[in-house]
Amino acid sequence: MEGGSQTPPAAAIVSKVLDDDDLLVEILLHIGFPTTLVRAALVCKRWLGHASEPAFLRRFRELHPPRLLGFYVDDRYCDSAPPTFVRMLPQPAELSAIVRRTNFSPYRRLSPGMLDCRNGSVFVTLYTDKSALGVHSPLCHGGGLAILPSLPRPQLSFGSSCTFRKVLSKQGDGLSYYYVYVESSNRESRMHVYMMQDGSWRRHHLLDISQLPRPRSTPKAVLVRNKIYMAAGPSDILVLDLATSSFSIVQLPQGVEHGNGGTTMLSRAGDASGVYLIHVKEFQLRIWLRKGGNWLLLDSICLHEMCANLRKSDSTIKDGHTVLLVDQVVEYGDFVFLQMGGCVLHLDIRCRTLRKVYEYKSTPFGDIHPFMMIWPPIFPAVKYDPARFVFWPLY
């Protein structure tokens, strides 16, 4: 057109679509990964506003649940090597660069040992001139390894010894850390609870638990909101309410016992409103949800045929009369890890598929720590600019 300019048709169509907030939200919903969503939010403040809106994030999570990126194996019974990261394959190319930052090779001299793995953060013990703690955040750009104070050592009463200890983490505005330490003697038991505050461990509670069943080291304790769930006795769960300093006892479903290890597992519910119990006996796996004071049986899976087919297709898996749960603490999703014949198996519960993902070096006692994609995404801080903004990307 003479004497003026004309917007190219393609650009006009794109502008018409992206200027429509409803259409833009639908496009952002189908991006696929939280990493890509963070990058899309960097386009402008309008896109950031849509991507970070709570209702939008709820819909995004329903379409794209947090993804299992891989798992750490702490095989320290065999050698003093740092934890090994094993990728879950196939892995989209979008995530390959992210996953490369998960290894502990730069910290090998500190001989890190795994304690916990939560929402993109890895909690480890470090050994320098004295024992220390560290938090590794491989998904955060330039996250590195943050050093934390050593765990406290309570002054024990005469004749007492440590019978239980566990480091727990809770996701809120950031990670909150708790340390539970139980000392017991023939006459009494006391529970010391510490919380990390202002860069140091502070005593949160000192509680007499002499009249309660003693916590067990397996299955691992879990922290859900302000309640710590600990396996106790043959068929109980001891629940500590941190807000009220009170205890309650939950009995396992009828016919279920903790056993000597590998038969039960506790897991956080994804919406942080309850706790899951996963139980395996011989080749039968069952999953319960504890909510509203009752156990609800969610699923029951027979593993016998799946294991038989897996052994036929992979001769490296030794025959076995049973499978055991690999005791991991995660927000329960659609998978569990199992152990059979010196191998780690990944069970996709939704698809009902079983595959070998790792083989132990010598003795099958290494701990498995699943590593999940961060949720919710951490969006960049905005520095005001009328048209665009400066950012520091997370991934």
N, C-alpha and C positions, 0 to 999 in steps of 0.2 A: 504494500500500500504506500503510495507516494505521500511524502510530507509527514510521515509518522512511522511508528514501529509496530510490528505485530508479534505477539507472543507465539512461539512455535506450538503447534497443536499438541505434541507429546508433553511438553512442559506444562501446558495448560491443563491437560488431563491429570498429570501428577499433582499439580497444585490443587486441583479440585478435590482429589482424593485426600491428600495429606492435610488440607485445611478443614476437613470434616472430622471433628473429634471422635465421633462414633466409629468411623472407618479406621482412623488412626489407632484407636484402642484395639480393634480387632486384629489389625496387622501386628501390633506389638505382642498381642497374646500368642501369636503363632511363630514367634522368633525361635523358640526351642530350648535355649539354654540361658540361665541367669547371667553368664558371662557376656553373651550377646546383648542381653537386655540392658546391662550396665553400659555397654558401648553405645547402644541406641539412645540411652538417656543423656549422652554427652552432646547430642546434636543441638539442643537448645533447651531453655528452661521449660517450655511447654511440653516437650517430650519427657523431660525429667519429672514434671508434675504428674503426668499420666502413669509413667512407669513405677513411681514410688507410692502411688495412692493405695491404701490398704485393701480396698475392695478389689482393685485390679490385681494385686499380688495374691489374694486368695484364689481368684480365678486362674491365674498363671500357675500356681502350685497344683491345682486340680488337674490341669492339662499336662504339666511337666513336673511330676514329683521329684524331690531331691535325688540326684543320681549317685550311684555307687561308683566312685572313680577307681577304686582298688582297695588294697588292704596292706597293712604293715605286718610283717612276721618278726617277732622278737625271739629268735632261736638261740638265746643266750646259753641254753644248756649244752650247746655244741661248741661255741666259741665266743669270743668277746667282741665280735663284729657288731656294728650298729644295726638297728632294725632295717630289714629289707622291704622295699616297697614293690608290690606285685600289682601290675595294672590289670583291670578287668577288660578283656578284649571281646569283641572289637570295640575300639574307642574312636569316636568321631574326631576328625582332624581338628575341629574347633577346640577340642580339649587337650590335644597333644602337648602344646607348649606349656599349658598349665601343669599337667601331670609331671613334666620333666623337673619341676621345682620341688618334688616331694622327697627326694633322697636326702640322707643324713651324711653323705660322704664328707662334706666340709667340716663336720663335727666329730669325725671318727676318733680323734685323740681324746675327746671327752667321754668316750665309751657310753653313749646314751642308751638308756633302757626305758622301754615304754611303760607308762602308767595309765594313760587315758587318751582318747581320741574323740574330740567333740566339735562338730560343726566347722571343720576346716582348721582346727587348732589341735596340735599334738603335744601332750603333756609328758615330759620325760625326766628321768633321773640323770644326773651328770656326775662324773667322777674326775675331779681335779685334785687339789691338795686335800679337799674334803668333799663330802657328798653335797650336791646342790640340786636344784630343780630348774627346768627350763620349759618354755613354751615356744614351739616352732609353728609358724603360720605360713605354710608354703603357698597358699592361694593368694596371700596379700602381697602386692607389689613391694619388694624391698623389705618384707616382713622380718626375715632373719630369725635369730634365736634370742628370746628374751630370758634373762636369768632371774629366777625367783629365789627367795630365802629358803634355806634348808628346812625340812620338816621338823617340828618341835619334838622333843623327847621328854615325855612327862616323867616326873619323879615317882617311881613306883613304890607302893607300900611294901613292907617287909614280907617276903614269901610270895609276892605276886610276879606274874610274867605277862608278856604281851600275847594275847590270844586272837587278836583281830586288828587289822588296820587297813584303811582304804582311803585313797584320795578321790574325791568326787568333784565334778564341775557342773555348773548350771548356767544356761544361756539366758541373759537378760539384756540390759543395755551393753554389757560386755560379759566376759566369762567371770563367774564367781567360783572360788575354790573352797572346798571344805576338806578337812582331814579328820577321820574318825579313828580313834585308838582305844582298844578295850584291854584293860588289865584285869586279870583274874587270879584268884587264889582258892584254896579249899573253902574259905568262909564267905568271900564276897567277890563281886565283879563291879567295876566302874567303867563308864564310857566317857572318854574325853573327846569333845568336839571342838575343833578349831576352825576359824574362818580367816581367809586372807583379807586383810583390811589395811589400806594405805601402805601397801608394800611389805607388810609383816603379818605373821600368824598371830591371831588373838584368840584366847579361849572364848568359845561361844557357849558351851555347856560343860558341866561336870555332873554326871548322872549315875545314880546307883541302879544297877540292873541285876542285883543279886537274885531277885525273885522272878526274873524273866529268863526265857530260853536264850542261851548264848548264841551270838551271831556266828555264822559259818563263813569261811573264806570263799567257798564255792557253793552255788553260783555267785557271781559278783553282785555286790550291792549296787543299787541305782538310786539316783536323786531325781525326783519328779516334783516340780514346783518346790514346795518347802517340806517335802516328806522324803525321808530316806528309807528305802525298802531293803531289808537284809534277810537272807535266808537264815533260818534258825531251827535247830532240832531236826528231826527226820522229816517233818511235814508242816512246818510253820514258816511264816514270814513276819519278822519283827519290824514294825513301822515306827519311826521316830518323826514326830511333827516338830520341826525346828521352830515354828512360830509359837507353840504352846509348851514346848519342852515336855511333851507327854508321849507315852508309848501306847500302841495297840498291837494286837496279835491277829494275824490273818491266817486261817488254815488253808492249806492247799486243797484243790478239788479232791473229792473222794477217790481213793485208790492211787493218788500221786504222791511220791516221796522224792526227796532230793537225791538220794543215793550217794555213792562215793565220788561222783563227778561225771559230768558229761550227760546227765539225764535230764536236768532242768536248767533253764536259763531265764533270767529276768530282763525285761527290755522296756524302755520308755515308750509310751504311746506318742505318736507323732503330733497330736494336738495338746500334749502335756497335760492331759486330763485323767490319766490312769496309768496302769502298768500292765504289761503283757507277761504271761507265763507260757513258756514253750517247753514241752515235755516230749522226750523220745524214749520209747521202750521197745527193744529189739528193732523192728522195722516200722513201727507205728509212731508218727509224729502228730502231736496235737497242740493247738494254739488257743489259749484263753485270754480274755481281757477282763481285768478287775476294774469295775466301774459301778459306782452307786452301791457299794457294799456287797456285790455279788460277782461270781465268776460266770462269764458268758463264753461258751465254747464257740469259737469262730471258724475253726477248720480242723480237719482230720485227714492226714495223708498217709497212704501205705507206700513205703519206700522199697519194698522187697523187689518188685519187678524192675524199678528204675535202677537199683544197685546191680541187679543181675545183668541188665543190658549194658550198663557202664563197664562192668568187668569184662564182658565179651568184646567190647570195642577198644578197651585199653588194658593190655596185658600187664602193665606196670602196677595196677591196683590189685593188691593181695586180697584173697578171699577172707571174709569175716562173717561172724555169726550175728553181728549187730553193728549199729552205727552210734556215734556219740556226738553230742552238740559241742561245737567249739565255743567256749564261753566268752562272748563278746558283749559289750555294752554299747548299744546304739539306739537311736529312735527307730523302732521296728518299722520296716518297710515291707517289701515283697520278697525278702530273701532271708536265708539263714545259712551259716557255714556248718558243715558236718565233718567228722573225721572217720575214716575207715581205712584200715590197712596201711597206715603211715602216710595217707594222703589227705589233703583238705579238699572237700567237695562243696560246690556252690549250688544250693537248691533255689531255683526261681519258683516261688510258690504260686504266682499268678499263672505262669506258663506251664507249670508242672514239669520242669526240665532239671536234670542233674548233670553236672560236669565236674571233672577234676580241674582244680586251678593251682594246686601247689603240692609238692612232695617234700616232706621233711628230710633234712640232711642225714640224720641218724636216728635219734629218738623222737617219737611223736609227742613232744611236750611244749613246743613253741607256742607263744600266745599270738592270737590273731586280733588285729584292731582294724575294723572297716573304716575307710576314709571316704566321707561323703562330700558332695558339693555343698558349699555354704548356702544356707537359707535362713532368713531372707537375704537378698543381695544387699551389699553395702554400697550405697551410691556416693558419688564424689561430693565434696563440699563445694558450694558455688561461690565464686568470687564475682561480685556484681559487675556486669557489663551490659549496656542497653541491648546489644545484639547477640553476643555470645558470652561464654564464660570460660575461665581457666579451670582446669581440673587436674586431679591426681588420680589416675585409674587404679582400681583395686586389683584387677587381674593382669 
